[in-house]
Amino acid sequence: MPDKTDLKLCSRITPMQTAKCKIKKLKGQAAIEYLMNYSWAILILAIVFALLFAGGMFNPNYFLMQECYLGPSFSCQSKMTEAGPNTQIDFKVTNILGYKIKVSSISLYSRDVGSLTVNPNVELDNSNSYQYAFVVNKALPKGSVERMNLNITYYICAEEVNPICNPDAEFSRFASGRITSSVDQ
């Protein structure tokens, strides 16, 4: 059996040993090529993740869906903005019931905001909107996410049922929903 220096040189050995020597060289070359290919792939993945991280893709607010939901009876939109020492919640509700209503109260509640209520007593025909700006007496941090419960109490003013829009308990209805929004500047 030749010593290690002879195997490295593969010059002074028999033809059978030369074949074994070449196989060992090819195994080493295959291992190095395998490592190089995977190294390039890992480097490219690291660069892609670095670019995504720098672009804000891993910020939880990026995946946050702005939401204002009041069920099938109403359409709503909301936006929270920083207003000096306060936070303002702009809220717009649209009547899509198919008949006239009278909105008697709109209330929002969350742990951070507390309870906010407005009593507009406004009549909304079908497809008409009411817009209001709630003011929270504290500044919520920019980018913070608020999840609020939303409640609307209204009276049915359909011509067939309540043509004079009488605020009677018999015609009173309640819609409940939620708002999920982040504070913008």
N, C-alpha and C positions, 0 to 999 in steps of 0.2 A: 504494500500500500504506500503510495507516495506521500510525502509530508505536505503540510499546508502551503508552503511556498510553491511547490510544484503544481498544486491544484489551481492556484491563482494564475500562474503563468500558462498552464495548459500546453506546454511546449514539449517537455521531455517525458511524455507518458504514452501509454499504449492507445490505440484507436478507441477501445471500449471506454477507457478512462477519459479520453477527450470528449466523447459524447456526453458523459455524465457531467463533465466540467461545463460544457456549453448549456446543458439543461439548467444547471445551477445559476449560470449567468442570466439566462432568459427568465427564470423565476424572479430574480432580483430586479431585472428591468421591468417586468410586469407589475411587481409590487410598487416600484417607484412611479410608473405611469398611472396606476390606480390611485395612489395618494395625490398625485398632481391634479388629476381630473376632479377628484372630490374636493381638493383644496380650492380650485377655481370656482366650483359650484358654491361652496360655503362662503367664499369671499363675495361673490355676487349677491347671495342671500343677505349677508351682513350689510352690504351697501344699500340694498333695497329696504331693509328694515330701518336702517339709519335715516334714509330719506323719508319714509313713512312717519317715523317718530318725530323728525324735525318739522314735518308738515302738520303735526297735531292729530294724526290719525288715532293715536292711542289715548287721547284725551276722552274721558267718559262723556263729556258734553257733545262730542262729535257724533256719537251714536244716539243722542237724545232726540226723540221725536217731539217737536212742539205740538201740543195737542189742546184742543178745546172741544169737549164733547158734551152734548146735552141730549143725546138720544135722537130719534127720528123726528121729533116735533120741532126742533130748533136747529139753526145753524149758528155757530159762534166762532169768533176769532178773538185772540188775546195777545197782548205783548207787554212785557215788563221792562221798564226802563229806569235808569238811575236819574233822579231829579234832585240834585244837590244833597241835602241831608235826608231826603225821603226817597221812597221807591214808588213809582207810579205804575198801576196796572190798567192799561187801556183795554176795554172790553166792548165787544159789539155782538149783539144777539139779533138774529133775523127770524121772523115768524114764517115757518113753512108748513103750518097746520092746514092751510086751505081756507081759513076763515079768520075774521077779526078777533083779537083778544085785547085784554087790558092787563098790563103787567103791574102787579101791586108791589112786589118786592124782589130784589136780587141780592143774594148774600154769598160771600166767599168765606172759606175758612181753611186755615192751615196752622200748623204748630208755630212756625216762625212769624207768619203774618198776623195771626189772631183771627178775629171775626170782623168782617166788614159787611155792612148792609146799606142798601139804598132803597128808598120807596118812591119810585118815579111816578106811579099812577098814570102811565102813558098808554094810549091806545095804539095798537099796531095792526094795520091791515095785513092781509096775506102778502108776503114777500117784502114787507117793510122792516126796517132795522131801527134799533135803539143803541146808542153808543154812550158809554159812561167811562170816566177815569177815576178809579179808586186810588186813593193816596195812602200809602203805608207810612206811619210816622217813624220809620227807622230805615236806614240805608242798608239794603241787603248787598252782600259782596257781588261785584261784577262777575258773571259767569256761574253764580250759584243757581241751583235748580230748585224750583218750588213746585210742589204738587198740592193743589188746592181742591177742595170740594166746592161745588157750585150748585146753588139751589135757586129756582125761580118759582114764584107763586103768581098765578095769573087767573083771570076770569074769562070764561067763554063769552064772546059777544057775537056769535053767529046770528044772522037774521032770523033763522028758524027757531032758535032756542031763547036767545036773550037780546032782542033787537035794541033795547035802550041801554045795554051794557051795565046792568044793575050789579053792583058788587055784593052779591048774595052768596052765602056759603054753598048753596046748591050748585052754583056755576064755577066754584073755585077748583082749580087744578094745581098740581105741583109737578115740576120737572127737576130732576137731579142729574148732575154730571160732574165732570172734573176738568181741571186745567193743569197742564204740565208745561212749564215755561222756564227759560233761563233769563237772568237779568242781563240786559244789554245796556250799553252806554249811550 
